[in-house]
Amino acid sequence: MSDENNVINEEQNELYEHYSFMVDKGQSSVRIDRYVTDKIEGASRNRIQNAADSGCILVNGASKKCNYKIKPLDKISIVMPYERRGVEIIPENIPLDILYEDDDLLVINKASGMVVHPGHGNYSGTLVNALAGYLHDNENVNLEDERAGLLVHRIDKDTSGVIVVAKKLDALKDLAQQFFNHTVQRRYFALVWGRFENGEGTITGNIARSTSDRLRFKVYADEATGKHAVTHYKIVEDLGYVSLIECKLETGRTHQIRVHLSHIGHPLFNDGRYGGDKILYGTTFTKYKQFITNCFSLVPHHALHAAMLGFVHPATKKEMQFEVPMPANMQMLIDKWRKYISNRETE
């Protein structure tokens, strides 16, 4: 499958649309459902009303119902699921690494290499296909809907780690609101090229699709372009020419960690899309080049792992947190770098 097909799949299967705009100073007082329907191209009033009923339309940070009359300079934020696209879901008997399950949700440790949502070029073998097979007797799941399994979020195909799945519509709405409000805790481990001057930092920059290469996203200085994104990072281990870092997300944009780290000159190790699949730091010795080739073979994709996910349970309202260790090959990659650096220091 080509990289282009991967991007089409990712692009078509974003679960939620996000909108944010401010009411003009001279705007007359009208119902918010009417105002928002006029503002969002192609959105039906019924769809906007459903979003309001679910508490997914915020005005100045507070949810509002359809009959709210907008005021000048109101700041409106909206999150709502994309409309169905008619992708047929084929239930498949694919083993799932389930960390937790109850009547409302599932928490899964996704392996790298598994696509989350079916789409162009990926109509089988996805996490949604596996969920359709696992939940085929669950009356809350509509197998004719490509959102079968009620996925709240996703992680990239080659990223491993924790993902939460709602089993009921009420749970889906509640969890989606937590992601929308940025109250969900997410921690990732990434192996990136280069050394950092400071032990920790924050990357802030709007992210949008590149105008020169549609397979990539990039950071834009223009605040009117793209979506606001914030990534906090901390150095876990300095490994000479690469660094193991911990990333915490305030926002969850497509490829956010990969784009932000590449933007500051530290692309993820072996991330072909963002320039990490070639030697960026190190020596010119043949022995070193072979070492890097061996490392790339060990983890033949970007080295990123979603290690922790924390949220409030939609029914019990208890705080929940799930952590999973790095996959074996990523841990072996880090050990390989430790050994390489240790041998260099003793030579």
C-alpha positions in Angstrom: 0.0 0.0 0.0 1.4 3.4 -0.9 2.0 6.3 1.4 -0.7 8.3 -0.5 -3.2 5.6 0.3 -2.2 5.8 4.0 -2.8 9.5 4.0 -6.2 9.2 2.3 -7.2 6.7 4.9 -6.1 8.9 7.7 -7.7 12.0 6.1 -11.1 10.3 5.5 -11.3 8.7 8.9 -10.9 11.6 11.3 -13.7 11.0 13.8 -14.6 14.5 14.8 -14.8 17.9 13.2 -13.7 20.9 15.3 -14.7 24.5 14.6 -14.0 27.7 16.5 -15.0 31.2 15.6 -15.9 34.5 17.2 -19.1 36.4 16.6 -18.7 39.7 14.8 -19.2 43.0 16.7 -22.2 43.9 14.6 -23.9 40.6 14.6 -27.6 40.6 15.4 -29.1 38.3 18.0 -30.2 35.0 16.4 -30.5 31.4 17.6 -27.1 29.7 17.8 -28.3 26.7 15.7 -29.3 29.0 12.9 -26.1 31.0 13.1 -23.8 27.9 13.2 -25.6 26.2 10.3 -25.0 29.3 8.2 -21.3 29.4 9.2 -20.4 25.8 8.5 -20.6 24.9 4.8 -22.6 21.8 4.1 -23.8 21.3 7.7 -27.5 20.6 8.2 -29.5 22.3 10.9 -30.5 18.9 12.3 -26.8 17.9 12.6 -26.0 21.2 14.4 -29.0 20.7 16.8 -27.8 17.2 17.6 -24.4 18.6 18.5 -26.0 21.1 20.8 -28.2 18.5 22.5 -25.0 16.5 23.2 -23.4 19.4 24.9 -20.8 19.8 22.1 -21.4 23.4 21.3 -19.7 25.8 23.7 -20.0 29.5 24.0 -17.3 31.2 26.0 -16.5 27.7 27.4 -20.0 26.7 28.5 -22.3 24.4 26.6 -25.4 25.9 25.1 -28.7 24.5 23.7 -30.2 25.4 20.3 -32.3 28.3 21.6 -29.4 30.3 22.9 -29.2 33.7 21.3 -25.7 34.7 20.3 -24.2 37.9 21.3 -21.4 40.0 19.7 -17.9 38.7 20.5 -19.2 35.4 21.7 -16.5 32.7 21.2 -18.1 29.6 19.8 -16.5 26.1 19.7 -18.0 23.0 18.2 -17.1 19.3 18.0 -19.3 16.8 16.2 -18.8 13.4 14.5 -18.4 13.4 10.8 -21.3 12.0 8.9 -21.2 8.4 7.9 -19.6 7.6 4.6 -21.0 4.2 3.9 -17.9 2.1 4.4 -18.9 -1.5 5.0 -17.5 -3.0 8.2 -16.5 -6.6 7.9 -16.3 -8.3 11.4 -13.0 -10.2 11.7 -11.7 -12.5 14.4 -8.5 -10.5 15.1 -7.0 -10.9 18.6 -7.2 -7.8 20.8 -4.8 -6.9 23.7 -7.6 -5.7 26.1 -6.3 -3.8 29.1 -9.7 -3.1 30.6 -13.4 -3.7 29.8 -16.7 -2.9 31.4 -20.3 -2.2 30.1 -19.3 1.3 28.9 -15.8 1.1 27.4 -12.8 -0.9 26.3 -9.1 0.1 26.7 -6.8 -1.6 24.2 -3.1 -1.8 23.6 -2.7 -1.4 19.9 0.2 -3.0 18.1 2.3 -0.9 15.6 1.4 -1.8 12.0 -2.4 -2.0 12.7 -4.5 0.6 10.9 -7.3 2.0 13.2 -10.1 2.8 10.7 -11.0 1.1 7.4 -10.8 3.2 4.3 -9.2 3.5 0.9 -6.7 0.6 0.7 -7.5 -0.7 4.2 -10.8 -2.5 4.2 -9.8 -5.4 6.4 -7.4 -6.1 9.2 -8.0 -2.8 11.0 -8.8 -2.2 14.6 -12.4 -1.4 13.7 -12.7 -4.7 11.9 -11.4 -6.4 15.0 -13.8 -4.5 17.2 -16.7 -5.4 14.9 -15.9 -9.1 15.4 -15.4 -8.7 19.1 -18.6 -6.7 19.7 -20.8 -8.4 17.1 -23.4 -9.4 19.8 -23.4 -5.9 21.4 -26.7 -4.2 20.6 -25.2 -0.7 21.0 -22.8 -1.2 18.1 -24.1 -0.7 14.5 -22.0 -2.8 12.2 -23.2 -0.9 9.2 -21.5 2.2 10.5 -17.7 2.7 9.8 -17.5 4.0 13.4 -18.4 0.5 14.7 -16.9 0.1 18.1 -17.5 3.8 18.8 -13.9 4.9 18.6 -13.3 8.2 20.3 -9.7 8.9 19.0 -7.0 7.2 17.0 -3.3 6.8 16.8 -1.2 6.4 13.6 -0.8 2.9 12.0 2.8 2.6 13.1 2.3 4.1 16.5 1.8 1.5 19.3 0.0 2.0 22.6 -3.2 2.8 24.5 -6.5 3.6 22.8 -10.0 3.9 24.4 -13.2 2.6 22.8 -16.7 3.5 23.9 -19.3 0.7 23.9 -22.3 3.1 24.3 -23.3 6.3 22.6 -23.5 8.2 26.0 -19.9 7.1 26.8 -18.8 8.1 23.3 -20.2 11.6 23.8 -18.7 12.0 27.2 -15.2 10.9 26.2 -15.3 13.0 23.0 -16.1 16.0 25.2 -13.1 15.2 27.4 -10.8 15.1 24.3 -12.4 18.3 23.1 -11.8 20.1 26.4 -8.1 18.8 26.5 -8.7 17.2 29.9 -7.5 13.7 28.7 -3.9 12.8 29.8 -1.7 11.4 27.1 2.0 10.5 27.4 4.2 9.2 24.6 7.8 7.9 24.3 9.7 8.8 21.2 13.2 8.2 20.0 14.3 11.2 18.0 17.4 12.4 16.2 19.9 14.7 18.0 20.7 16.1 21.4 18.7 18.8 23.3 20.3 21.8 25.0 17.6 21.9 27.6 16.1 19.0 29.6 12.5 20.0 28.7 10.5 22.3 26.6 7.2 23.2 24.9 6.5 23.3 21.2 3.6 25.5 20.1 2.6 25.9 16.5 -0.5 25.6 14.3 -0.6 22.4 12.2 -2.1 22.1 8.7 -1.5 20.0 5.6 1.5 21.1 3.6 0.6 23.0 0.4 3.6 21.5 -1.4 3.3 17.8 -0.3 -0.2 16.5 0.6 1.3 13.5 2.3 2.8 15.7 5.1 1.6 18.2 7.7 3.6 21.2 8.8 3.8 24.0 11.3 2.5 27.4 10.2 3.5 30.7 11.8 0.3 32.3 10.6 -2.3 31.9 13.4 -5.1 31.9 10.9 -3.8 28.8 9.2 -4.2 25.3 10.6 -5.2 24.1 14.1 -3.6 25.2 17.4 -1.3 22.5 18.7 0.9 22.3 21.9 3.4 19.5 22.7 5.4 19.4 25.9 8.6 17.2 25.9 11.1 16.1 28.5 14.4 14.3 27.9 14.4 10.8 29.4 17.8 9.7 28.2 20.6 11.2 26.1 21.9 8.5 23.8 24.5 10.5 21.9 23.2 11.1 18.4 19.6 10.3 19.4 17.5 11.1 22.4 14.7 9.2 24.2 12.0 11.8 25.1 8.6 11.8 26.8 5.9 13.9 25.2 2.7 15.1 26.7 -0.1 16.5 24.5 -2.4 19.4 25.2 -4.0 19.0 21.8 -4.3 15.9 19.5 -3.7 17.0 15.9 -2.9 14.6 13.1 0.8 13.6 13.3 1.3 16.3 16.0 4.4 14.8 17.7 6.0 13.9 14.4 5.4 17.3 12.9 6.4 19.3 16.0 9.6 17.4 16.6 10.6 17.6 13.0 9.9 21.4 13.0 12.5 22.0 15.7 15.1 19.8 14.0 14.6 16.5 15.9 12.5 14.2 13.7 11.5 10.8 15.0 14.0 8.1 14.3 13.2 6.3 11.0 10.2 8.5 10.3 10.3 8.5 6.5 7.5 11.1 6.1 9.3 13.7 8.2 12.9 13.1 7.3 14.0 10.8 10.1 14.8 7.8 7.8 18.4 9.0 7.1 21.5 9.7 9.1 21.0 13.2 10.5 23.6 13.1 13.3 26.8 11.0 13.8 29.9 10.0 12.0 30.8 9.2 8.4 32.3 5.8 9.3 31.1 2.8 7.4 30.7 0.9 10.7 28.3 3.6 12.0 26.3 3.6 8.7 25.8 -0.2 9.1 24.8 0.3 12.7 22.0 2.7 11.6 20.9 0.4 8.8 20.6 -2.4 11.4 18.6 -0.1 13.7 16.2 0.9 10.9 15.7 -2.8 10.2 14.9 -3.5 13.8 12.1 -0.8 13.9 11.1 -0.3 10.3 8.9 2.7 11.0 8.9 5.8 13.2 9.8 5.1 16.9 6.7 6.4 18.8 4.7 4.7 21.5 1.5 5.9 23.3 2.5 4.8 26.8 -0.2 6.3 28.9 -3.8 7.4 28.6 -5.8 9.0 31.5 -9.5 10.1 31.5 -12.6 10.3 33.7 -14.8 7.2 33.4 -18.0 8.5 31.6 -20.4 6.6 33.9 -18.6 6.2 37.3 -16.8 9.6 37.1 -13.7 8.0 38.6 -10.3 8.9 37.2 -8.7 6.1 35.2 -5.1 5.8 34.0 -3.6 3.0 31.8 0.0 2.5 31.0 1.7 0.0 28.7 5.4 -0.8 28.2 7.2 -0.1 24.9 7.0 -2.9 22.4 9.9 -5.3 22.4 11.5 -4.1 19.2 11.5 -0.4 20.3 13.0 -1.4 23.7 15.6 -3.4 21.8 16.4 -0.4 19.7 17.0 1.8 22.7 19.2 -0.9 24.3 21.1 -1.1 21.0 21.9 2.6 21.2 22.9 2.3 24.9 25.4 -0.4 24.0 26.7 1.6 21.0 27.3 4.8 23.1 28.8 2.7 26.0 31.3 1.1 23.5 32.2 4.5 22.1 33.0 5.9 25.5 35.3 3.0 26.4 37.2 3.0 23.1 
